[in-house]
Amino acid sequence: MSRNDCVWADGQEFGHQNGVYIPREIRETDFFPPLRNINLEKPHIFETPFSTFWPETGEIRTSNLKHYSNKGSEMHFTGVPKEYFTELTPASMLLGGTLKKSHGESHHWFMVIDSASDEAEILETIFDLSADFHFGLFAPKNISNTSHDESEQLIQELSESLKAGTLDAFIASVSQLPPSSVLASRAQQEYLAQHGLQTLNPYELENPGDAIMKISRDIEYKLYKRAELRHRAAEVVRIITEKNTDLVTAVVRGFPELDATFLSASQHRKSRAGRSFEQHIGRLLSDGHISFEEQAVTGGRRPDFVLPNLRTLKDTTRSFNDALILSAKTTLRERWKQIAMEKFNCSLFLATVDDRVSADAIHDMQHQEICLVVPESLKKSKETCYKDKENVITFRRFFDVDVGSDRLNFLNR
């Protein structure tokens, strides 16, 4: 949802908006009830009331759809529970579907998913939502976390190894997930191949931030999920089959180990993403012939990137603009406050591909003299809080202005 789709519930003034705008592409499908002109004196207004079910509380609402054909292509969805839309994190989602069997008079159900919740992460994984996702229609029967061919191949390999008594050998072959450096490199090469590029030089990319977001949040994550599926599926099969008991007994007895396996999977996903993001930024800096030192230890702190080098940073005779610190975090939450301690008499930049940063957090960063560096599409997005914030710049601006040719001490051409 855009910020306008939810901040109205926080008491902020946004005209007469008291609901969500539905894009034309969704309005023109048969998901919603058909619109019709009810008031002949206003032929430009098409609308329809309909009953909606909100499963979070079991509430049934009389909602309304209205399209002002003389104002734009979007449709206004009103009569929604205001309390569900209050204090939402940016880039939160409205999820809805149709019911096979009506609930009262309702044939449609809806719920709001806060983007900072665990449910949002599950939703993104199940529906395989890309970094540039805005809206879409999905048929549940077509939803899959991996391709049918890949699943069938894994099923066949595991079945054959069980029959042949070589499951241990198969498990050994997938016992280690690829290191983040390997996955990062594979993702970068796949992106280069897709776009016919030879380098990730940020001065040769139109939108270097969007490129990094695509590589880290889409391409690399898909590569990781493929490897993770093979690794975790083999481990689960081992737990269930190693005692040579019936399925129910194996699951019950093996539950603690199964639980630990899935917990490990969740934790590994989160820790992997941060390190890979740093490696992608490092590739931009290297391919752009920009002088930098990575993870340089200074005063008990370890900034992700020091430009141009640690020696310059520590030089007490240098000017403020002779060095800068660039930190990298895929998601911020409260962790950006760690960055505020890294003050070295130079500019402090924080790169992220997180679209969920609140306006209050951005304001606090500005107070701490932290400049947020975000992908170009997120800076102008209606779903984020970045658009009009002075201390939020794009990767394009960062490389062109803050590191560019007018700052020759950063470049090693």
Secondary structure in CASP SS format (residue, H / E / C, confidence):
PFRMAT SS
TARGET T0000
AUTHOR 0000-0000-0000
METHOD secondary structure of the structure
MODEL  1
M C 1.00
S C 1.00
R C 1.00
N H 1.00
D H 1.00
C H 1.00
V H 1.00
W H 1.00
A H 1.00
D H 1.00
G C 1.00
Q C 1.00
E C 1.00
F C 1.00
G C 1.00
H C 1.00
Q C 1.00
N C 1.00
G C 1.00
V E 1.00
Y E 1.00
I E 1.00
P C 1.00
R H 1.00
E H 1.00
I H 1.00
R H 1.00
E C 1.00
T C 1.00
D C 1.00
F C 1.00
F C 1.00
P C 1.00
P C 1.00
L C 1.00
R E 1.00
N C 1.00
I C 1.00
N C 1.00
L C 1.00
E C 1.00
K C 1.00
P C 1.00
H C 1.00
I E 1.00
F E 1.00
E E 1.00
T E 1.00
P E 1.00
F E 1.00
S E 1.00
T E 1.00
F E 1.00
W E 1.00
P C 1.00
E C 1.00
T C 1.00
G C 1.00
E E 1.00
I E 1.00
R E 1.00
T E 1.00
S E 1.00
N E 1.00
L E 1.00
K E 1.00
H E 1.00
Y E 1.00
S C 1.00
N C 1.00
K C 1.00
G C 1.00
S C 1.00
E C 1.00
M E 1.00
H E 1.00
F E 1.00
T E 1.00
G C 1.00
V C 1.00
P C 1.00
K H 1.00
E H 1.00
Y H 1.00
F H 1.00
T C 1.00
E C 1.00
L C 1.00
T C 1.00
P C 1.00
A C 1.00
S C 1.00
M E 1.00
L E 1.00
L E 1.00
G E 1.00
G E 1.00
T E 1.00
L E 1.00
K E 1.00
K E 1.00
S E 1.00
H E 1.00
G C 1.00
E C 1.00
S E 1.00
H E 1.00
H E 1.00
W E 1.00
F E 1.00
M E 1.00
V E 1.00
I E 1.00
D C 1.00
S C 1.00
A C 1.00
S C 1.00
D H 1.00
E H 1.00
A H 1.00
E H 1.00
I H 1.00
L H 1.00
E H 1.00
T H 1.00
I H 1.00
F C 1.00
D C 1.00
L C 1.00
S C 1.00
A C 1.00
D C 1.00
F C 1.00
H C 1.00
F C 1.00
G C 1.00
L C 1.00
F C 1.00
A C 1.00
P H 1.00
K H 1.00
N H 1.00
I C 1.00
S C 1.00
N C 1.00
T C 1.00
S C 1.00
H H 1.00
D H 1.00
E H 1.00
S H 1.00
E H 1.00
Q H 1.00
L H 1.00
I H 1.00
Q H 1.00
E H 1.00
L H 1.00
S H 1.00
E H 1.00
S H 1.00
L H 1.00
K H 1.00
A H 1.00
G C 1.00
T C 1.00
L H 1.00
D H 1.00
A H 1.00
F H 1.00
I H 1.00
A H 1.00
S H 1.00
V C 1.00
S C 1.00
Q C 1.00
L C 1.00
P C 1.00
P C 1.00
S H 1.00
S H 1.00
V H 1.00
L H 1.00
A H 1.00
S H 1.00
R H 1.00
A H 1.00
Q H 1.00
Q H 1.00
E H 1.00
Y H 1.00
L H 1.00
A H 1.00
Q H 1.00
H H 1.00
G C 1.00
L C 1.00
Q C 1.00
T C 1.00
L C 1.00
N C 1.00
P C 1.00
Y C 1.00
E C 1.00
L C 1.00
E C 1.00
N C 1.00
P H 1.00
G H 1.00
D H 1.00
A H 1.00
I H 1.00
M H 1.00
K H 1.00
I H 1.00
S H 1.00
R H 1.00
D H 1.00
I H 1.00
E H 1.00
Y H 1.00
K H 1.00
L H 1.00
Y H 1.00
K H 1.00
R H 1.00
A H 1.00
E H 1.00
L H 1.00
R H 1.00
H H 1.00
R H 1.00
A H 1.00
A H 1.00
E H 1.00
V H 1.00
V H 1.00
R H 1.00
I H 1.00
I H 1.00
T H 1.00
E C 1.00
K C 1.00
N C 1.00
T C 1.00
D C 1.00
L H 1.00
V H 1.00
T H 1.00
A H 1.00
V H 1.00
V H 1.00
R H 1.00
G H 1.00
F H 1.00
P H 1.00
E H 1.00
L H 1.00
D H 1.00
A H 1.00
T H 1.00
F H 1.00
L H 1.00
S H 1.00
A H 1.00
S H 1.00
Q H 1.00
H H 1.00
R H 1.00
K H 1.00
S H 1.00
R H 1.00
A H 1.00
G H 1.00
R H 1.00
S H 1.00
F H 1.00
E H 1.00
Q H 1.00
H H 1.00
I H 1.00
G H 1.00
R H 1.00
L H 1.00
L H 1.00
S H 1.00
D H 1.00
G C 1.00
H C 1.00
I E 1.00
S C 1.00
F C 1.00
E E 1.00
E E 1.00
Q C 1.00
A C 1.00
V C 1.00
T E 1.00
G C 1.00
G C 1.00
R E 1.00
R C 1.00
P C 1.00
D C 1.00
F E 1.00
V E 1.00
L E 1.00
P C 1.00
N C 1.00
L H 1.00
R H 1.00
T H 1.00
L H 1.00
K H 1.00
D C 1.00
T C 1.00
T C 1.00
R C 1.00
S C 1.00
F H 1.00
N H 1.00
D H 1.00
A C 1.00
L E 1.00
I E 1.00
L E 1.00
S E 1.00
A E 1.00
K C 1.00
T C 1.00
T C 1.00
L C 1.00
R C 1.00
E C 1.00
R C 1.00
W H 1.00
K H 1.00
Q H 1.00
I H 1.00
A C 1.00
M C 1.00
E C 1.00
K C 1.00
F C 1.00
N C 1.00
C C 1.00
S E 1.00
L E 1.00
F E 1.00
L E 1.00
A E 1.00
T C 1.00
V C 1.00
D C 1.00
D C 1.00
R C 1.00
V C 1.00
S C 1.00
A H 1.00
D H 1.00
A H 1.00
I H 1.00
H H 1.00
D H 1.00
M H 1.00
Q H 1.00
H H 1.00
Q C 1.00
E C 1.00
I E 1.00
C E 1.00
L E 1.00
V E 1.00
V E 1.00
P C 1.00
E H 1.00
S H 1.00
L H 1.00
K H 1.00
K C 1.00
S C 1.00
K C 1.00
E C 1.00
T C 1.00
C C 1.00
Y C 1.00
K C 1.00
D C 1.00
K C 1.00
E C 1.00
N C 1.00
V E 1.00
I E 1.00
T E 1.00
F H 1.00
R H 1.00
R H 1.00
F H 1.00
F H 1.00
D H 1.00
V H 1.00
D H 1.00
V C 1.00
G C 1.00
S C 1.00
D C 1.00
R C 1.00
L H 1.00
N H 1.00
F H 1.00
L E 1.00
N C 1.00
R C 1.00
END
